[in-house]
């Protein structure tokens, strides 16, 4: 298993610093190695979220084209179970409340951040995410054993949690399967 993290900030230097701090956590403390994908453009990050499963997204709050909150709202459409952290140097109470209530962020980290605080937030977010997925898998297993869902439905749920979007099929007005060439 490898944790997959998506980082989004409009400043390349911040992305580099975030990556450095996260890479210093180490696989021993995380329980698995991690692979980081870093983006300065929210639309490119959303495209990546449509085609590749991630475990955690860390986004800046204030960016020019799209706020971190708006980005997370869109990200949740593609990967509803992804763990979420917002970083910001411009946080006010209404912003934090919206982030928590609208997008269920795991943690709101201020800029400049304390490296240990950020590392702890990443470790905790990934552990909670992993436990949540395992709980869902076990709950589906119990439902299969009790006969409330079929084994096939449980396997589809597991597949969808590992590769969001893989079980959804879009059809045109005649019923033919629609393939979005941008996501191939």
N, C-alpha and C positions, 0 to 999 in steps of 0.2 A: 504494500500500500504506500502511496505517495500522496501527501496533501497538496492540493492545487490552490494557489492563492492568486487573486487578481488585485493589482494595485492600480489606483487611478488618482492622478494629480496633474495639474497643468504645468507644474514646475519639474523639469527633469532632475534637478539637484535633490529635490524632496524625495522623488521616486528612488533615486540612488541611495539616499540615506535610509529610507524605509527598508529597502532590500537588504542593505548591509546589516541593519539591526535585527531583522527577521532571520537572516542566514546565520547570525551568531547564536541563535537559540539552540540549534543543533538537533539532530534526529533523536538523540537520547532523551532530551527533555520533552520533545513533541510526541515521541512514540513512533515517529515515522519521518522520513525525509520530506522536504517540501520543494515544490517547483513554483517559481514566481513568474507571472506574466505581468509586465508593467506597461501602462498606457498613459499618454498625456492627452489623448482625445477620447471623450466619452462615447462617441458614436462607434469608434473602433473597438472599445471595450465592450459595448453592447453586442456588437457583431460576434465577438469572441464568446460572450456568454450564451449566444444562441447556438453555437456549434460545439462548445466544449464544456464539460461539467467542472465546476469549481466548488471548493469546500468553504472558502472565505473570501470576501471582498472587503478591501480597505479603500475608502475613498475620501478625498478632500471634500469639505463642505462647499467652499466658495471657489467656483471655477467660471471662466468666461462664457462658455457656450451652454452649459447645463449645470445646475447646482448638484451637489452630491446627493441631496435629498431626492431630487427629480431622477437622478441616475438610479438610485436604489429602488424607487418606485417602478422604473422600467425593468431593472434587473430581476425583481421579484416576479415579474410576469414570465420570465424565462426559467428562473431557478428559484422557486418559492422557498425552498428550505435552506438556501445558502446562508452561512453566518455572515453578519454585517458589522463593520466598525467604521465610524466616521472620525476623521481627524480635522481639526479646525483651530485657527488662531482667532476666529471671529465668532465665538459662540455666545449666544444670549439664551435666556431661559425659554422663550417661545420657540426658538430654533431647536433646542434640545428636546422639548416636549413633542414637537412635530416629528422629529427623528425617531423618538421612542414610540409614539402612538401610531404614526403612519407606516413606518418601515421596520419596527421592532429591532432597532439596532442593538447589538449586544453591548457595545461600549462606545462612549463618546470620549475621544482622547484629544487633549488640547495641544496646540503648537505654541512654543516648542515643547516636544514631549520628553519625558524622562524615559531613557532606553529600557530600564527595568520594568516600568509601568506598561510600556508598549509591548514588550516581550510577554509579560504576564497576561495582558489582554488577548494576545494572539493565542497563547497556549490554552487559556480558558475557553476562548471562543471555539477553537478546534476540538477541544475535549467535549464541550457541550454539544457541538454539532455531531460528533461521532456517537455520543451516547444517544442522541435523539434518533439518528438513523438506525442504530442497533435496537432501540426500543420499538421503533416502527416495524422493523423486521420481525422481532419476537412477537409483537402483537398480531401481525399478519399470520405468523405460524400458529398461534393459539386459535385465531379465527378459522384457519384451515382445519385444524384438529377438531374444532367444535362444529364445523360444517357451515359456518355463517358466510364464508367466502370460499371460492374454489382455489385450488393450488395455482391454476393458471392466472387468476386475478392477483394473487399474492406475488407471483413471479413478475407480472407486469408492473406492479407497484415498485418492486425492488429494482427492476430495470429502469423505470422512470426516475427513481431517486438517484441512480448511478449515472444515467445519461438523460438529463431532462429534455423532453420534447421528442424522444425516440418513439414513443407509443402514440403520438398524435399524428393524424393524417388529415391533410386539407384536401378538399375536393372542389372542383369547379361546379358550375350550375348544371352540367350534364351528369355529374357523379364521377367523372374521371379524376384520378389522383393528380393533385397539383404539386409540382416540384418548384420550389423557389430557387432559381439558378444562382442567386447570390449566396446561398447557404450550402452549395454543393462543393 
